[in-house]
Amino acid sequence: MDMQALLQQAQQMQQQLEEAQKALEEAEVEGTSGGGLVKVKLSGRGQVEDIAVDAQAIDTADAEESAQTVADLVLAAIRDAEAQVEQLQQEKMGPLAEGLGGGGMPGMPGMPGLPGL
């Protein structure tokens, strides 16, 4: 067992993880609904950054129904953006999780190449 190689591999994985996390923090996704009447921007970490509602989404003749429609559109846009964040996170973090989940160590899934630890 080459401990130096193990430590080097762990440092590389740590660096890759930090780079992936930074990329997610800097990323921004946009979800839409109602044919673009509502747009929601989320950070790559899933935090809502902005919500925009086009005035055409509002029917002044029926305020109550309009309010419910806008609420539904906002919710749909958030869900659209969340799906995109999930996909982005999988793209950035998935390869790292696969590296940890290689199962090279009996009895210790997720820690390949570390026998007995």
VOMARDO-850851 format. One record per atom (N, C-alpha, C): residue in three letters; x, y, z. Coordinates in steps of 0.05 Angstrom, whole numbers, plus 5000, padded with zeros to 4 digits. Example, Ala and Ser with C-alpha at 12.3 -4.5 7.8 and 13.67 -1.06 7.14 Angstrom:
<recs>
ALA526448865156;ALA524649105156;ALA526449345156;SER525749555142;SER527349795143;SER525850015157;
</recs>
This chain:
<recs>
MET501749765000;MET500050005000;MET501850255000;ASP501450424981;ASP503050664978;ASP501550904990;MET502250975014;MET500851185029;MET501251455015;GLN503551505004;GLN504051754990;GLN502151794966;ALA501751574951;ALA499951584928;ALA497151634937;LEU496351504959;LEU493651544970;LEU493251834978;LEU495151944992;LEU494952225000;LEU494752414976;GLN496352354956;GLN496252514932;GLN493552504918;GLN492452254917;GLN489852224905;GLN487752374921;ALA487952364947;ALA485952504964;ALA486152804960;GLN488552904957;GLN488953194952;GLN487853274925;GLN488153104905;GLN487053164879;GLN484053174880;MET482852984894;MET479952974896;MET478953214911;GLN480353294932;GLN479653534947;GLN479653784929;GLN481753804913;GLN481954034895;GLN479654034874;GLN479053794863;GLN476953774844;GLN474253844857;LEU473853764882;LEU471353824896;LEU471054124900;GLU473254254908;GLU473254544912;GLU472654694886;GLU473854594864;GLU473354724838;GLU470454684829;ALA469254454834;ALA466454404827;ALA464654574844;GLN465254604870;GLN463554774887;GLN463755064879;LYS466055154871;LYS466355434862;LYS464755474836;ALA464955284818;ALA463455304793;ALA460455324798;LEU459455164818;LEU456655174825;LEU455855444837;GLU457655554854;GLU457055814866;GLU456856034845;GLU458456014824;GLU458556224803;GLU456356184782;ALA455255944781;ALA453255874760;ALA450556004767;GLU449056044746;GLU446356144748;GLU444556004727;VAL442255924735;VAL440355794717;VAL437755944717;GLU436255924695;GLU433756054693;GLU431555854686;GLY429455864702;GLY427155704696;GLY424955884686;THR423255774669;THR421055944658;THR418455784659;SER416255934657;SER413655814654;SER411856004640;GLY409555904631;GLY407656074617;GLY408656184592;GLY410356034578;GLY411456124553;GLY413356364557;GLY414656374580;GLY416456594585;GLY415256824601;LEU412756804609;LEU411457014624;LEU412757044652;VAL413656824663;VAL415056824689;VAL417756704686;LYS419756844697;LYS422556744696;LYS423656754724;VAL425056534732;VAL426256514758;VAL429156454754;LYS430956604767;LYS433756544766;LYS434656434793;LEU436056204791;LEU437156084815;LEU440256064813;SER441556074836;SER444456024836;SER444855724831;GLY447355654825;GLY447955374822;GLY447655214847;ARG447355344869;ARG446855214895;ARG443855184901;GLY442155304883;GLY439355284886;GLY437955514901;GLN439355724906;GLN438155954919;GLN436756134898;VAL434356234904;VAL432956414886;VAL434356684886;GLU435056764862;GLU436557024859;GLU434657244848;ASP432757164831;ASP430957364819;ASP428457234808;ILE426257374809;ILE423757284797;ILE422657524781;ALA421957464756;ALA420857664738;ALA418157574728;VAL416157744730;VAL413457674720;VAL412657884699;ASP412157794675;ASP411257974654;ASP408458074660;ALA407958324654;ALA405358444660;ALA403058304645;GLN403658164624;GLN401558024609;GLN400457784625;ALA401957704646;ALA400957484663;ALA398757574682;ILE398257834683;ILE396357944702;ILE393858034688;ASP391657924697;ASP389058004686;ASP387658184706;THR387658444700;THR386558634719;THR383458604723;ALA382158474704;ALA379258434706;ALA378558234728;ASP380358054735;ASP379757854756;ASP382257824773;ALA382557994792;ALA384958004809;ALA385457744824;GLU383357624834;GLU383757374850;GLU384757144833;GLU383457104810;GLU384356894792;GLU387156954781;SER387657204775;SER390257284765;SER392457224785;ALA391857284810;ALA393857234832;ALA394456944833;GLN392456774832;GLN392856484833;GLN394456384809;THR393756494785;THR395256424761;THR398156494763;VAL398756734772;VAL401556824775;VAL402956644796;ALA401656584818;ALA402856404838;ALA403556134825;ASP401656024810;ASP402155774797;ASP404555784777;LEU404656004762;LEU406756044743;LEU409456074756;VAL409556214779;VAL412056254794;VAL412955974804;LEU411155824815;LEU411855564825;LEU412955384803;ALA411655384780;ALA412555224757;ALA415255314748;ALA415755574748;ALA418455674739;ALA420555594759;ILE419955604785;ILE421855514805;ILE422555224802;ARG420455064797;ARG420954774794;ARG422654724769;ASP422154874748;ASP423754844723;ASP426654914729;ALA427155134744;ALA429855214750;ALA431155014769;GLU429654904788;GLU430754704807;GLU431654454792;ALA430154374772;ALA430954144756;ALA433554204741;GLN433854444732;GLN436354514718;GLN438654534738;VAL438254624762;VAL440354634782;VAL441154344789;GLU439254174792;GLU439853894798;GLU441653764776;GLN440853824751;GLN442453724728;GLN445253844729;LEU445554104734;LEU448154234735;LEU449854114758;GLN448554074781;GLN450053954803;GLN451053674797;GLN449353524783;GLN450153254775;GLN452553264756;GLU452453454737;GLU454653484718;GLU457253554732;LYS457053734752;LYS459553824766;LYS460453634788;MET458553524802;MET459353354826;MET459153054820;GLY457652974800;GLY457352694794;GLY459952544790;PRO461752644773;PRO464352504769;PRO465852464795;LEU465652654814;LEU467052634839;LEU465752414856;ALA463052404856;ALA461652194871;ALA462351924860;GLU462551904834;GLU463251644822;GLU466051554830;GLY467851754832;GLY470551694841;GLY470651594870;LEU468851694886;LEU468751604914;LEU467151344916;GLY465451294898;GLY463751054900;GLY464650814884;GLY467150814877;GLY468250594860;GLY468250324874;GLY468150324900;GLY467950074915;GLY470349904913;GLY472750014914;GLY475249864913;GLY475949734939;MET474549794961;MET475249694987;MET472949524998;PRO473549275004;PRO471549095015;PRO470449205041;GLY467849195044;GLY466549285069;GLY466349585072;MET467649745054;MET467550035057;MET466850155030;PRO464350145021;PRO463650264996;PRO464150564996;GLY465050664974;GLY465550954971;GLY468351034977;MET470150854984;MET472850924990;MET474750724975;PRO474950754949;PRO476550564933;PRO479450574940;GLY480550334941;GLY483450314944;GLY484450354973;LEU482750354993;LEU483650395020;LEU483050145037;PRO484649935033;PRO484049685047;PRO484249715077;GLY482249615091;GLY482349595120;GLY481649855134;LEU481150075120;LEU480450325134;LEU477450355135;
</recs>
